[in-house]
Amino acid sequence: MKQVRYAALALLVATLPAMGQTVVDDSATGIDEILVIHAVNAVSDAFTDPVSTQFRRLVKKPDGALCGQVNTKNTQGGYVGFKPFKFIPDRQKVYLENTGC
């Protein structure tokens, strides 16, 4: 059963670069794949260049929120550095910077 879950997660992570958004570490392992997809899409939409977003250090909190760090390109095409985010799935709400995670 775990092998099937890891295979599904590997498929998810493999498809993220095709969409442009990338989880750059293995922190998505063990987190519900649907939650990761919703969080990546919602957080990416908050930026000027959503396709360039990179994610790392993903952690699911006991309250159901997904926290982590996101990096994206600025208008000049350079990455700005990883910044914290918090995604609350019940409300589809994204918090950047001072997230409380």
N, CA, C and O of each residue as an XYZ file, in Angstrom:
404
protein
N       0.824     -1.196      0.000
C       0.000      0.000      0.000
C       0.868      1.259      0.000
O       0.580      2.218     -0.716
N       1.938      1.250      0.813
C       2.807      2.424      0.854
C       3.504      2.634     -0.490
O       3.742      3.768     -0.906
N       3.830      1.522     -1.167
C       4.489      1.653     -2.457
C       3.580      2.340     -3.465
O       4.049      3.123     -4.292
N       2.287      2.055     -3.405
C       1.334      2.703     -4.311
C       1.254      4.189     -3.997
O       1.228      5.018     -4.907
N       1.214      4.528     -2.708
C       1.146      5.934     -2.313
C       2.399      6.680     -2.771
O       2.304      7.792     -3.290
N       3.580      6.066     -2.580
C       4.824      6.716     -2.997
C       4.892      6.835     -4.520
O       5.424      7.813     -5.045
N       4.361      5.851     -5.217
C       4.339      5.933     -6.679
C       3.436      7.072     -7.133
O       3.769      7.798     -8.069
N       2.291      7.228     -6.468
C       1.386      8.331     -6.813
C       2.037      9.674     -6.512
O       1.907     10.617     -7.292
N       2.737      9.765     -5.385
C       3.424     11.005     -5.038
C       4.546     11.303     -6.029
O       4.733     12.452     -6.429
N       5.279     10.289     -6.418
C       6.349     10.483     -7.402
C       5.772     10.976     -8.726
O       6.359     11.833     -9.386
N       4.621     10.431     -9.110
C       3.964     10.887    -10.330
C       3.544     12.342    -10.203
O       3.713     13.124    -11.139
N       2.996     12.708     -9.049
C       2.597     14.099     -8.807
C       3.795     15.030     -8.917
O       3.742     16.040     -9.619
N       4.870     14.690     -8.223
C       6.051     15.542     -8.234
C       6.650     15.601     -9.630
O       7.170     16.638    -10.040
N       6.581     14.501    -10.358
C       7.105     14.483    -11.721
C       6.302     15.367    -12.651
O       6.855     15.923    -13.600
N       5.002     15.511    -12.398
C       4.183     16.333    -13.272
C       4.263     17.814    -12.925
O       3.951     18.654    -13.770
N       4.671     18.156    -11.710
C       4.752     19.564    -11.336
C       5.734     20.344    -12.204
O       5.401     21.455    -12.620
N       6.925     19.825    -12.501
C       7.807     20.594    -13.383
C       7.212     20.840    -14.761
O       7.511     21.856    -15.389
N       6.380     19.932    -15.236
C       5.740     20.140    -16.533
C       4.810     21.344    -16.473
O       4.641     22.054    -17.465
N       4.210     21.573    -15.315
C       3.353     22.731    -15.144
C       4.191     23.958    -14.817
O       3.699     25.084    -14.880
N       5.443     23.747    -14.471
C       6.315     24.849    -14.127
C       6.576     24.927    -12.642
O       7.698     25.222    -12.230
N       5.577     24.673    -11.835
C       5.753     24.727    -10.395
C       6.501     23.473     -9.944
O       6.231     22.372    -10.423
N       7.446     23.654     -9.015
C       8.316     22.564     -8.630
C       8.458     22.479     -7.124
O       8.678     23.490     -6.457
N       8.333     21.272     -6.585
C       8.710     21.013     -5.200
C      10.165     20.569     -5.271
O      10.460     19.492     -5.790
N      11.078     21.393     -4.753
C      12.504     21.168     -4.967
C      13.145     20.242     -3.947
O      14.335     19.942     -4.051
N      12.378     19.782     -2.959
C      12.908     18.803     -2.011
C      11.883     17.690     -1.854
O      10.871     17.680     -2.554
N      12.129     16.761     -0.953
C      11.210     15.639     -0.779
C      10.204     15.871      0.348
O       9.657     14.916      0.899
N       9.962     17.124      0.689
C       9.079     17.443      1.813
C       7.613     17.113      1.543
O       6.829     17.040      2.489
N       7.218     16.912      0.292
C       5.835     16.567     -0.025
C       5.525     15.104      0.278
O       4.362     14.701      0.281
N       6.559     14.314      0.533
C       6.373     12.907      0.861
C       5.563     12.776      2.142
O       5.900     13.375      3.163
N       4.502     11.995      2.085
C       3.681     11.770      3.262
C       2.549     12.770      3.442
O       1.743     12.630      4.363
N       2.475     13.776      2.576
C       1.388     14.762      2.622
C       0.393     14.416      1.525
O       0.786     14.024      0.426
N      -0.896     14.560      1.820
C      -1.951     14.262      0.855
C      -1.679     14.982     -0.463
O      -1.492     16.199     -0.493
N      -1.659     14.214     -1.549
C      -1.311     14.765     -2.860
C      -2.271     15.869     -3.303
O      -1.849     16.860     -3.899
N      -3.562     15.698     -3.009
C      -4.558     16.696     -3.402
C      -4.306     18.007     -2.664
O      -4.427     19.081     -3.254
N      -3.959     17.932     -1.390
C      -3.645     19.133     -0.614
C      -2.449     19.856     -1.212
O      -2.456     21.083     -1.315
N      -1.426     19.114     -1.603
C      -0.235     19.723     -2.201
C      -0.595     20.421     -3.514
O      -0.151     21.541     -3.765
N      -1.387     19.768     -4.339
C      -1.783     20.362     -5.621
C      -2.568     21.653     -5.405
O      -2.299     22.665     -6.053
N      -3.548     21.616     -4.488
C      -4.349     22.816     -4.220
C      -3.477     23.947     -3.672
O      -3.629     25.100     -4.076
N      -2.575     23.621     -2.764
C      -1.704     24.638     -2.176
C      -0.774     25.237     -3.224
O      -0.631     26.457     -3.301
N      -0.145     24.394     -4.025
C       0.781     24.873     -5.061
C       0.051     25.794     -6.035
O       0.567     26.852     -6.397
N      -1.133     25.401     -6.455
C      -1.893     26.240     -7.393
C      -2.317     27.561     -6.762
O      -2.181     28.616     -7.381
N      -2.832     27.511     -5.532
C      -3.300     28.731     -4.867
C      -2.149     29.692     -4.576
O      -2.276     30.895     -4.806
N      -1.036     29.177     -4.076
C       0.106     30.038     -3.758
C       0.704     30.607     -5.041
O       1.036     31.791     -5.094
N       0.842     29.784     -6.065
C       1.410     30.243     -7.340
C       0.593     31.367     -7.958
O       1.149     32.291     -8.552
N      -0.725     31.288     -7.818
C      -1.600     32.313     -8.395
C      -1.420     33.680     -7.745
O      -1.873     34.685     -8.292
N      -0.769     33.734     -6.590
C      -0.556     35.002     -5.893
C       0.610     35.803     -6.487
O       0.860     36.933     -6.068
N       1.318     35.227     -7.453
C       2.518     35.871     -7.989
C       2.352     36.274     -9.453
O       1.491     35.757    -10.165
N       3.197     37.208     -9.881
C       3.184     37.709    -11.250
C       3.511     36.609    -12.252
O       2.910     36.542    -13.324
N       4.464     35.745    -11.903
C       4.888     34.657    -12.785
C       4.634     33.322    -12.078
O       5.569     32.720    -11.551
N       3.380     32.853    -12.059
C       3.055     31.640    -11.297
C       3.754     30.381    -11.788
O       3.936     29.438    -11.018
N       4.146     30.350    -13.046
C       4.781     29.160    -13.602
C       6.180     28.944    -13.020
O       6.669     27.815    -12.992
N       6.816     30.002    -12.564
C       8.197     29.887    -12.091
C       8.316     29.510    -10.615
O       9.432     29.395    -10.108
N       7.213     29.317     -9.921
C       7.290     29.092     -8.474
C       7.965     27.776     -8.123
O       7.787     26.756     -8.788
N       8.752     27.839     -7.045
C       9.425     26.677     -6.479
C       8.987     26.562     -5.024
O       8.801     27.573     -4.346
N       8.823     25.336     -4.545
C       8.372     25.090     -3.181
C       9.350     24.182     -2.457
O       9.993     23.329     -3.068
N       9.456     24.375     -1.142
C      10.272     23.490     -0.317
C       9.762     23.543      1.127
O       8.957     24.399      1.493
N      10.256     22.606      1.928
C       9.957     22.539      3.360
C       8.457     22.534      3.656
O       7.991     23.243      4.547
N       7.710     21.733      2.905
C       6.274     21.626      3.113
C       5.979     20.837      4.383
O       6.577     19.790      4.631
N       5.047     21.354      5.184
C       4.650     20.710      6.444
C       3.149     20.860      6.602
O       2.611     21.960      6.485
N       2.472     19.744      6.870
C       1.039     19.815      7.161
C       0.874     20.006      8.664
O       1.399     19.227      9.460
N       0.147     21.038      9.039
C      -0.089     21.372     10.449
C      -1.301     20.608     10.980
O      -2.144     20.172     10.197
N      -1.399     20.440     12.308
C      -2.533     19.718     12.894
C      -3.897     20.331     12.551
O      -4.903     19.623     12.519
N      -3.931     21.636     12.296
C      -5.202     22.283     11.948
C      -5.572     22.102     10.478
O      -6.592     22.630     10.035
N      -4.766     21.370      9.714
C      -5.040     21.104      8.307
C      -4.332     22.037      7.347
O      -4.323     21.789      6.141
N      -3.734     23.113      7.860
C      -3.025     24.068      7.004
C      -1.746     23.439      6.460
O      -1.179     22.531      7.068
N      -1.305     23.929      5.319
C      -0.035     23.506      4.739
C       0.896     24.705      4.749
O       0.575     25.755      4.192
N       2.040     24.547      5.379
C       3.029     25.614      5.455
C       4.277     25.193      4.683
O       4.518     24.007      4.455
N       5.046     26.173      4.294
C       6.283     25.895      3.590
C       6.937     27.183      3.145
O       6.654     28.265      3.659
N       7.824     27.035      2.169
C       8.505     28.188      1.607
C       8.315     28.189      0.095
O       8.287     27.137     -0.543
N       8.183     29.396     -0.468
C       7.976     29.549     -1.899
C       8.986     30.561     -2.449
O       9.334     31.542     -1.793
N       9.440     30.292     -3.660
C      10.369     31.174     -4.359
C       9.790     31.412     -5.749
O       9.270     30.485     -6.370
N       9.875     32.626     -6.232
C       9.358     32.935     -7.562
C      10.218     34.014     -8.217
O      11.074     34.616     -7.569
N       9.986     34.247     -9.484
C      10.747     35.264    -10.205
C      10.071     36.621    -10.090
O       8.847     36.722    -10.017
N      10.896     37.661    -10.076
C      10.354     39.021    -10.093
C      10.130     39.449    -11.549
O      10.333     38.662    -12.473
N       9.717     40.687    -11.736
C       9.409     41.165    -13.087
C      10.635     41.245    -13.988
O      10.506     41.318    -15.210
N      11.828     41.231    -13.386
C      13.062     41.274    -14.173
C      13.590     39.881    -14.497
O      14.614     39.741    -15.166
N      12.886     38.842    -14.017
C      13.253     37.477    -14.361
C      14.165     36.776    -13.386
O      14.564     35.638    -13.635
N      14.512     37.419    -12.277
C      15.392     36.793    -11.286
C      14.605     36.256    -10.102
O      13.600     36.840     -9.697
N      15.068     35.138     -9.551
C      14.417     34.596     -8.362
C      14.686     35.509     -7.169
O      15.777     36.062     -7.034
N      13.680     35.661     -6.302
C      13.756     36.606     -5.191
C      14.190     35.951     -3.886
O      14.540     36.658     -2.940
N      14.178     34.637     -3.806
C      14.539     33.929     -2.584
C      13.312     33.329     -1.916
O      12.196     33.818     -2.089
N      13.526     32.282     -1.162
C      12.413     31.574     -0.530
C      11.815     32.397      0.605
O      12.525     32.974      1.429
N      10.486     32.431      0.618
C       9.724     33.151      1.645
C       8.645     32.218      2.180
O       8.159     31.359      1.444
N       8.260     32.368      3.450
C       7.263     31.470      4.026
C       5.854     31.729      3.484
O       5.509     32.846      3.096
N       5.061     30.668      3.470
C       3.648     30.789      3.121
C       2.842     29.844      4.002
O       3.374     28.902      4.591
N       1.544     30.124      4.076
C       0.599     29.256      4.771
C      -0.651     29.160      3.906
O      -1.191     30.179      3.474
N      -1.106     27.949      3.654
C      -2.311     27.707      2.863
C      -3.344     27.037      3.760
O      -3.070     26.001      4.366
N      -4.544     27.635      3.843
C      -5.633     27.078      4.636
C      -6.658     26.508      3.653
O      -7.379     27.266      3.004
N      -6.726     25.182      3.540
C      -7.560     24.571      2.507
C      -9.061     24.791      2.689
O      -9.786     24.896      1.700
N      -9.536     24.863      3.921
C     -10.975     25.039      4.146
C     -11.495     26.332      3.531
O     -12.629     26.396      3.057
N     -10.649     27.360      3.545
C     -11.054     28.667      3.006
C     -10.355     29.010      1.703
O     -10.596     30.072      1.129
N      -9.483     28.114      1.226
C      -8.682     28.375      0.029
C      -7.946     29.705      0.161
O      -7.874     30.476     -0.796
N      -7.404     29.970      1.336
C      -6.748     31.236      1.666
C      -5.243     31.038      1.735
O      -4.763     30.054      2.297
N      -4.495     31.986      1.156
C      -3.042     31.965      1.164
C      -2.527     33.154      1.963
O      -2.967     34.288      1.773
N      -1.598     32.879      2.848
C      -0.908     33.944      3.602
C       0.567     33.867      3.238
O       1.160     32.789      3.229
N       1.152     35.026      2.936
C       2.570     35.096      2.608
C       3.304     35.878      3.691
O       2.707     36.676      4.414
N       4.599     35.637      3.788
C       5.473     36.310      4.760
C       5.151     35.928      6.193
O       5.495     34.816      6.596
N       4.517     36.774      6.986
C       4.265     36.512      8.398
C       3.093     35.546      8.548
O       1.961     35.955      8.805
N       3.383     34.271      8.385
C       2.338     33.264      8.284
C       1.914     32.682      9.618
O       0.794     32.186      9.737
N       2.761     32.727     10.614
C       2.453     32.090     11.877
C       2.657     30.595     11.877
O       2.152     29.899     12.758
N       3.386     30.091     10.906
C       3.650     28.640     10.850
C       4.837     28.284     11.713
O       5.212     27.114     11.794
